Amino acid sequence: MTQQTSPNAVWQAVNVSRQDREKMNGHRGIILWFTGLSGSGKSTLIHELEKIFFAANRHTYALDGDNVRHGLCGDLGFSNEDRVENIRRIGEVAKLMLDAGLIVLCGFISPFGADRQRVRGLVGADDFVEVYCRCSLEVCEDRDVKGLYRKARAGVIPEFTGITSPYEVPESPELILDTGTESIDACVQQVLALLANRL
């Protein structure tokens, strides 16, 4: 997919830099990208981390897959092409939030490795931390509070990741969390330990 730029658009220089915003915030910005199957714990983790960061006076925002599809990506379905566009849009929003000096917590299945790499390429390796929420399909299905896996297996939901649509496991994420076997608290502590010298 090629980079999309609107015709006749000229990038406007800004008077306040990312470094200025980070200095005011008291920490650097970063994108934490949580990927994994539906039910692997991504949303639970990003919202728990957001609460912890907020309590510590860190400037943060959680971008949740379902929430984003209520507005910004509400016009997209779940074909491979729409999944690519979904992550492209989210990557651009996360980049803007990074420029604002925020800790951006992204919780998206983001099943294709190329899409995750594209977002990393938008901001650079130092600003992008990929966190793989490793959880077996069986555990994810057991946690199926939304009933999505049941509907997918019944043929009600086509192109469902892990059932009828592929999930590409990250090849070299910065962190692997065994969310199927470890507690939320244990996973949160691993993320915080990884970030100890990066914020």
C-alpha positions, -999 to +999 in steps of 0.1 A: +000+000+000+014+034-009+014+064+013-017+085+009-015+122+006-043+146-003-036+166-035-028+203-030-020+197+007+011+214+020+025+204+054+024+233+078+053+240+101+045+241+138+056+265+165+055+239+194+076+208+189+072+173+203+102+179+225+085+210+239+054+190+247+074+162+262+092+186+284+059+201+297+045+165+302+076+154+322+081+123+301+086+113+265+059+100+242+058+064+230+034+041+212+027+007+229+010-015+204-008-045+219-016-072+193-032-106+197-064-126+191-098-114+202-101-122+239-063-123+245-065-094+270-054-064+249-082-041+260-080-051+296-043-044+296-044-010+279-071+003+302-054-009+333-021+007+322-039+039+313-053+040+349-018+035+363-002+061+341-029+086+348-025+081+386+012+088+381+005+121+363+016+106+329-001+119+299-017+090+280-045+078+259-059+044+251-070+036+216-093+005+217-102-015+187-139-016+193-141+021+203-123+033+172-147+013+150-176+034+164-163+065+148-130+069+129-133+035+113-170+030+115-172+028+077-149-002+075-158-039+075-135-069+082-122-078+047-084-079+044-085-046+026-106-030+053-084-044+081-053-028+064-071+006+061-082+003+098-047-001+110-034+026+086-058+051+100-051+041+136-013+044+129-017+079+117-038+089+147-013+073+171+015+092+153-003+125+160-008+116+196+029+107+198+037+141+185+016+155+213+040+137+237+015+112+249+020+075+259-003+060+233-018+026+243-031+008+212-051-024+216-058-039+181-059-074+168-039-061+139-036-095+124-011-087+096+026-083+103+031-059+074+005-035+089+022-035+123+056-029+106+041+000+086+030+017+118+065+011+132+079+027+101+057+058+105+073+067+138+106+048+140+118+019+161+125+040+193+089+052+195+071+020+188+069-010+212+051-041+200+036-062+227+023-096+217-005-109+239+001-146+235-030-166+243-043-199+229-073-199+207-090-223+233-085-198+261-097-169+239-128-188+230-135-197+267-133-159+275-157-151+247-178-126+266-190-110+233-200-143+218-180-136+187-162-169+184-195-187+187-210-166+159-179-171+138-180-209+141-217-208+133-210-188+101-227-157+113-195-136+113-174-142+082-137-134+081-131-137+118-095-137+129-083-170+143-112-189+128-117-180+091-091-153+088-054-156+096-035-141+125+003-136+118+022-140+151+048-112+156+083-123+146+102-101+170+080-081+193+097-061+221+076-080+247+056-112+248+030-115+275+015-149+282-019-135+288-035-169+287-016-181+318-004-151+337-025-126+357-033-091+345-011-077+373+019-098+363+015-087+327+012-050+337+044-053+358+063-067+328+052-037+306+061-013+333+095-029+337+101-027+300+093+010+300+113+018+331+142+034+311+122+045+281+099+073+293 
